[in-house]
Amino acid sequence: MVDPVMNVLQHRGDDRDEIGEAFGAIALTAGLAIMETRQSSFRTRRKSDESPVTEADERAEEIILERLASLLPGVPVIAEESVSRGSIPATPAAFILVDPLDGTREFLAGHNDFTVNIALVRDGAPVAGAVFAPAMDRLWFSGREAFCAPAHPGDALPPGEDRRLIRARRAPSRDLVALISRSHLDDRSLDALARLPVAERRPMGSSIKFCLIAEGEADIYPRFGPTMEWDTAAGDAILRAAGGMVLGEDGAPLRYGRATRRFYNDGFIAWGDPAAAAAFEASGVKL
């Protein structure tokens, strides 16, 4: 069977940058629906796993799926709300992961750190992605390189002069800045933080954590509580393109497309500086 994503990429000269830009434009449109819903009396319900889902999640996913069907027809899309309803397409070598509203708890609590996440996965690795924080007017997207730009929900993709190329920073030998989950901080993540040379912890929601490490504003994000592949793939794509990495509990880069696990991730640590990650692995400290 011919992989439809590979056909599209070959037609475009394997331009992952173009795919990342297209994902960014789609995320901006979905972000407008989220912000419009936020200003209304929207519906909220509980899914079978007791996690919340809102009208904003569902509206954004509908928009994203429609736009992706036009952009990459026939390409499988694994989207959070569709999966929760039992729609799980096959995952070939290349497919798309979507979280239409990452940080629903932050959204419901009135915080601004929630995002739209879209990522292209190929051979188990995220190779292009977009993360949009509509309440913060910030867009990150990546292909071979990673960019950040100011962007308002519903806007067109920012032009080249408004984009900033981002790179993760070299970590200090001590006094790391760690980003941690505000709503899902678990005991294993706390224990990992205690074993790392961390001087500052900054709590926040959603995939913004990956993006801030990619920008060089922080060094590390440990997460051993439950996450899904659509929670992490877009931020992971951006961090990898910015020179960082996300390592699973086996010490290898996080892998995607594990349908047999229903797309659950293992624990991981996102690092801005691969050299710091290697030094920590070599230290023999166990997390």
C-alpha positions as CSV (number, residue, x, y, z in Angstrom):
1,M,0.0,0.0,0.0
2,V,1.3,3.5,-0.9
3,D,1.7,5.8,2.1
4,P,-0.4,8.9,1.3
5,V,1.8,11.2,3.4
6,M,4.9,10.0,1.6
7,N,3.2,10.8,-1.7
8,V,2.4,14.4,-0.5
9,L,5.9,14.9,0.9
10,Q,7.6,13.6,-2.2
11,H,5.3,15.9,-4.3
12,R,6.5,18.8,-2.2
13,G,10.1,17.9,-2.1
14,D,9.8,16.4,1.4
15,D,9.2,19.9,2.7
16,R,8.4,19.3,6.4
17,D,8.7,23.1,6.9
18,E,5.7,23.6,4.6
19,I,3.7,20.9,6.5
20,G,4.6,22.7,9.8
21,E,3.5,26.0,8.4
22,A,0.2,24.5,7.2
23,F,-0.4,23.0,10.7
24,G,0.2,26.4,12.2
25,A,-2.4,28.0,10.0
26,I,-4.9,25.3,10.9
27,A,-4.2,25.8,14.6
28,L,-4.9,29.5,14.3
29,T,-8.3,28.8,12.9
30,A,-9.1,26.2,15.5
31,G,-7.9,28.7,18.2
32,L,-10.5,31.2,17.1
33,A,-13.3,28.6,17.7
34,I,-11.9,27.9,21.1
35,M,-11.8,31.6,22.1
36,E,-15.3,32.2,20.8
37,T,-16.6,29.2,22.8
38,R,-14.8,30.5,25.9
39,Q,-16.8,33.7,25.7
40,S,-20.1,31.8,25.6
41,S,-22.1,29.5,27.8
42,F,-20.4,26.3,26.6
43,R,-21.2,22.7,27.4
44,T,-18.9,20.4,29.4
45,R,-19.2,16.7,30.0
46,R,-17.1,13.8,31.3
47,K,-15.6,11.1,29.1
48,S,-15.4,7.5,30.1
49,D,-12.1,8.1,31.8
50,E,-13.6,10.9,33.8
51,S,-11.5,13.6,32.0
52,P,-13.4,16.7,31.0
53,V,-14.3,17.6,27.4
54,T,-15.9,20.9,26.4
55,E,-17.7,22.2,23.4
56,A,-14.4,24.0,22.6
57,D,-12.5,20.7,22.3
58,E,-15.2,19.4,19.9
59,R,-15.5,22.5,17.7
60,A,-11.7,22.8,17.4
61,E,-11.3,19.1,16.5
62,E,-14.0,19.3,13.8
63,I,-12.3,22.3,12.2
64,I,-8.8,20.6,12.3
65,L,-10.1,17.4,10.8
66,E,-11.8,19.2,8.0
67,R,-8.8,21.2,7.2
68,L,-6.4,18.2,7.4
69,A,-8.7,16.2,5.1
70,S,-8.2,19.0,2.5
71,L,-4.5,19.4,3.1
72,L,-3.5,15.7,3.3
73,P,-6.4,13.7,1.9
74,G,-6.4,10.1,3.0
75,V,-3.8,10.5,5.7
76,P,-4.8,8.9,9.0
77,V,-5.5,11.3,11.8
78,I,-5.4,10.2,15.5
79,A,-7.4,12.9,17.3
80,E,-8.2,12.9,21.0
81,E,-12.0,13.3,20.9
82,S,-12.4,11.0,17.9
83,V,-10.4,8.3,19.7
84,S,-12.6,8.8,22.8
85,R,-15.6,8.0,20.7
86,G,-14.0,4.8,19.4
87,S,-12.7,6.1,16.0
88,I,-9.1,4.7,15.8
89,P,-7.7,4.5,12.2
90,A,-4.7,2.3,11.4
91,T,-1.4,3.9,12.0
92,P,1.0,3.3,9.0
93,A,4.5,4.7,8.8
94,A,3.2,8.3,8.6
95,F,0.1,9.8,10.3
96,I,-1.1,12.9,12.2
97,L,-1.7,13.3,15.9
98,V,-4.1,16.0,17.1
99,D,-5.0,17.4,20.5
100,P,-7.6,20.1,19.7
101,L,-7.4,21.6,23.2
102,D,-4.5,20.5,25.3
103,G,-5.0,21.7,28.9
104,T,-8.8,21.5,29.1
105,R,-8.5,21.7,32.9
106,E,-6.6,25.0,32.6
107,F,-9.2,26.2,30.1
108,L,-12.0,25.4,32.6
109,A,-10.1,27.0,35.5
110,G,-9.8,30.3,33.6
111,H,-6.0,30.0,33.0
112,N,-4.4,30.9,29.7
113,D,-1.9,28.1,29.2
114,F,-3.9,25.8,26.9
115,T,-3.0,25.0,23.4
116,V,-3.9,23.5,20.0
117,N,-1.5,20.6,19.1
118,I,-1.0,19.1,15.6
119,A,1.9,16.9,14.6
120,L,3.1,14.7,11.7
121,V,4.6,11.5,12.8
122,R,6.8,9.4,10.5
123,D,8.5,6.1,11.4
124,G,7.6,6.7,15.1
125,A,9.1,10.2,15.3
126,P,7.4,13.6,15.2
127,V,8.9,15.4,12.2
128,A,6.6,18.5,11.9
129,G,4.3,20.2,14.4
130,A,2.4,23.3,15.5
131,V,1.4,24.4,19.0
132,F,-0.9,27.5,19.3
133,A,-1.7,29.2,22.6
134,P,-4.8,31.2,21.6
135,A,-5.2,33.0,24.9
136,M,-1.5,34.0,24.9
137,D,-1.3,35.0,21.2
138,R,1.7,32.7,20.7
139,L,2.4,30.2,17.9
140,W,5.2,27.7,17.6
141,F,5.7,25.5,14.6
142,S,8.4,23.4,13.1
143,G,9.7,21.2,10.3
144,R,13.4,21.0,10.0
145,E,13.7,24.2,12.1
146,A,11.5,25.6,14.8
147,F,9.9,29.1,15.0
148,C,7.9,31.2,17.3
149,A,5.7,34.1,16.3
150,P,3.0,36.4,17.8
151,A,-0.3,35.4,16.4
152,H,-4.0,36.2,17.2
153,P,-6.7,33.5,16.9
154,G,-8.1,33.5,13.4
155,D,-5.2,35.4,11.8
156,A,-3.3,34.2,8.8
157,L,0.1,32.6,9.4
158,P,2.6,35.3,10.4
159,P,4.9,36.4,7.6
160,G,8.6,35.6,7.6
161,E,9.7,38.8,9.2
162,D,7.5,38.2,12.2
163,R,8.8,34.7,12.9
164,R,11.7,34.0,15.2
165,L,14.0,31.0,14.7
166,I,14.3,29.3,18.1
167,R,17.0,27.1,19.6
168,A,17.2,25.4,23.0
169,R,19.9,26.6,25.2
170,R,23.0,24.9,26.6
171,A,22.1,23.9,30.2
172,P,24.1,25.2,33.1
173,S,26.1,22.6,35.1
174,R,23.8,23.2,38.0
175,D,20.7,25.3,38.7
176,L,18.5,23.9,36.0
177,V,15.1,25.6,35.4
178,A,12.4,22.9,35.4
179,L,8.9,23.2,34.0
180,I,6.3,21.1,35.8
181,S,2.7,20.3,35.3
182,R,0.2,22.4,37.2
183,S,-2.7,20.0,37.1
184,H,-1.0,16.6,36.9
185,L,2.1,16.7,39.1
186,D,2.7,13.1,40.3
187,D,5.0,11.6,42.9
188,R,7.5,10.1,40.4
189,S,8.0,13.4,38.7
190,L,8.6,15.1,42.1
191,D,11.1,12.4,42.9
192,A,12.9,13.0,39.6
193,L,13.1,16.7,40.3
194,A,14.7,15.9,43.7
195,R,17.4,13.9,42.0
196,L,18.2,16.5,39.4
197,P,20.2,19.7,40.0
198,V,17.1,22.0,39.7
199,A,17.1,25.4,41.2
200,E,13.7,26.7,40.0
201,R,10.4,25.0,39.2
202,R,7.8,26.7,37.1
203,P,4.3,25.2,37.0
204,M,2.2,25.5,33.9
205,G,-0.2,23.6,31.7
206,S,-0.3,22.0,28.3
207,S,2.5,21.5,25.7
208,I,3.7,25.1,26.2
209,K,6.4,23.5,28.4
210,F,8.1,21.8,25.4
211,C,8.0,25.1,23.5
212,L,9.5,27.2,26.3
213,I,12.4,24.7,26.5
214,A,12.8,25.0,22.7
215,E,13.0,28.8,23.1
216,G,15.8,28.5,25.6
217,E,13.7,29.8,28.6
218,A,14.0,26.6,30.6
219,D,16.1,23.4,30.6
220,I,14.0,20.4,31.6
221,Y,10.5,19.0,31.9
222,P,10.1,15.6,33.7
223,R,6.7,13.9,33.4
224,F,6.0,10.4,34.8
225,G,2.3,10.8,35.2
226,P,0.0,9.6,32.4
227,T,0.1,11.4,29.1
228,M,-1.2,10.5,25.6
229,E,0.7,10.7,22.4
230,W,-1.4,13.6,21.1
231,D,-0.4,15.5,24.3
232,T,3.2,15.5,23.5
233,A,3.9,14.9,19.7
234,A,3.6,18.6,18.5
235,G,5.7,20.0,21.4
236,D,8.2,17.2,20.9
237,A,8.5,18.0,17.2
238,I,9.2,21.6,18.0
239,L,11.7,20.8,20.7
240,R,13.6,18.3,18.5
241,A,13.8,20.8,15.7
242,A,15.2,23.4,18.2
243,G,18.0,21.0,19.1
244,G,16.4,19.4,22.2
245,M,15.1,15.9,22.9
246,V,12.5,13.9,24.8
247,L,13.7,10.7,26.3
248,G,11.5,7.9,27.5
249,E,12.1,5.7,30.5
250,D,14.3,3.5,28.4
251,G,16.7,6.4,27.6
252,A,15.7,6.4,24.0
253,P,13.7,9.2,22.2
254,L,10.0,8.9,22.8
255,R,8.2,6.8,20.1
256,Y,4.8,7.4,18.6
257,G,2.1,5.3,16.9
258,R,1.8,2.6,19.6
259,A,-1.8,1.7,18.9
260,T,-1.6,-1.5,21.0
261,R,-1.0,0.7,24.0
262,R,-4.0,2.9,23.0
263,F,-1.5,5.8,22.4
264,Y,-0.4,6.0,26.1
265,N,3.1,7.4,26.6
266,D,5.6,6.0,29.1
267,G,7.2,8.5,31.5
268,F,9.7,10.9,29.9
269,I,12.1,13.8,30.4
270,A,12.2,16.7,27.9
271,W,15.7,18.1,27.7
272,G,16.8,21.3,25.9
273,D,20.5,20.3,26.0
274,P,21.3,16.7,24.7
275,A,24.7,17.0,26.4
276,A,23.2,17.6,29.8
277,A,20.9,14.6,29.2
278,A,23.9,12.4,28.3
279,A,25.8,13.6,31.4
280,F,22.8,12.8,33.6
281,E,22.5,9.3,32.0
282,A,26.2,8.7,32.6
283,S,26.0,9.8,36.2
284,G,24.1,6.5,37.1
285,V,21.4,8.3,39.0
286,K,18.2,6.3,38.7
287,L,14.8,8.0,38.4
